[in-house]
Amino acid sequence: MRYKIMVKGAAYKAARTAKLYTAQIYRAVSIKLIITLPDGTPLSGQTVNINGTDMTTGTDGQVILTGDMGLTAKLHIVYSSTYTADVDVTYVADASYTMALEEHVTAGSVTVSEWAFSSTSSYAKKPYTLVVPPVVTVVKMTGSKYRSSTRIKAGYVGTNGEAIQHGDVEIAYLAYGSSTFEKYVGVTPGETYTIYGRNVKDATIEWSDEINTHAVDVTI
């Protein structure tokens, strides 16, 4: 059985000693969290997960938490899987904490098999359609030459689909002396790009929080 001890409107814990239960000095207090989106807009009426527990924010982004007076804790807040925040709090009566969520990249990658072919004439290229995920501003592209021969046209990755050697934004050009490439490419979140390639195998396009912070080699 649980008991709640109230003294002048304040709640106290009961702790068992050798012979009886006594009220402890750990008073239960409430603190207020005000959660906002990165632009400062209050996260109103939304479900957030705080240290594994789902809670709903009020109209001003407010969440009330209760804990032992003087307790310090680290709170990890997650909203809609891509927004997170971390904050250290101390449970003191009427304490208030305002925190802005940070939007993160959901890491992912795609393998592009369309470019794994070779051509001996006309500089043929094949397209791949990339839809950039939300928040992503930089993608990492890697690959290697599919075949090497003086008769086979050099490997190419870029935005030009014409039957020419170069043109438009060139991401990689694998001539006879080069066999692999790694490029960080600037993109716009939510945009759709048609990227052409030829004579490139093991082509991969990746994105993550870490990649998003990398300096770009080229922007499409």
ABEGO torsion letter per residue (X at the ends): XBBBBBBGGBBBBBBBBAABBBBBABBBBBBBBBBBBAAGBBBBGBBBBBGGBBBBBBAAGBBBBBBBBGBBBBBBBBBGGABBBBBBBBBBBGBBBBBBBBBBBBBBBBBBAAABBBBABGGBBBBBBBBBBBGBABBBBBEBBABBBAABBBBBBBABABBBABEEBBABBBBAABABBBBBBBBBBGBBBBBBBBGBBGBBBBBBAAAAABBBABBX
